Amino acid sequence: MTTRRQRFREWRRRRPFAGGVFLLLSAVFLALPAINDFKIGDLVLTVSTISGISTVVLSILMVLCGIAAIRWLHTRVVVGVTAMVVAIVAFPASNFGGFIIGTVFGIIGAALVLAWRPYPEDRDDDRDDEEVPDDGGPAVRPHVDDDGPAVRPSAQRAVE
């Protein structure tokens, strides 16, 4: 019998959870200067300009990106790129990106979402050992002579 914690762990491993959490934290740090008043001694710091509105909009976009990254796996590339753009735009547009912390968390979260890949569900154990797995690298074709089987150029030179 699986416990709730084990089920949550399995659910979390099947999605870019850490990236989504970083994006949600970024949204919090982006929104804090716009929605809170900071008291420093007798000085009260309030953000009440047009920058406050753009900060709220950027924070909402970052929350949407974080939720979409965790909830809908097929949107991870679009969400990652959008979150990266929002995090970079937030630096000049919203109080140095939530005092830099919001921008940094947004960039880290977007990078984690973009870097995440789903685990293969079922592995074929009966596949040929000679088959080269697709790791996204350039495809390499063996050298084929007109009248013979595939021969590597280095092996061909050794025979001659």
Buried (B, 14 or more C-beta within 10 A) or exposed (E): EEEEEEEEEEEBEEBBBBBBBBBBBBBBBBBBBBEEEEEEEEEEEEBEEEBBEBBBBBBBBBBBBBBBBBEEBEBBEBBBBBBBBBBBBBBEBBBBBBBEBBBBBBBBBBBBBBEBEEEEEEEEEEEEEEEEEEEEEEEEEEEEEEEEEEEEEEEEEEEE
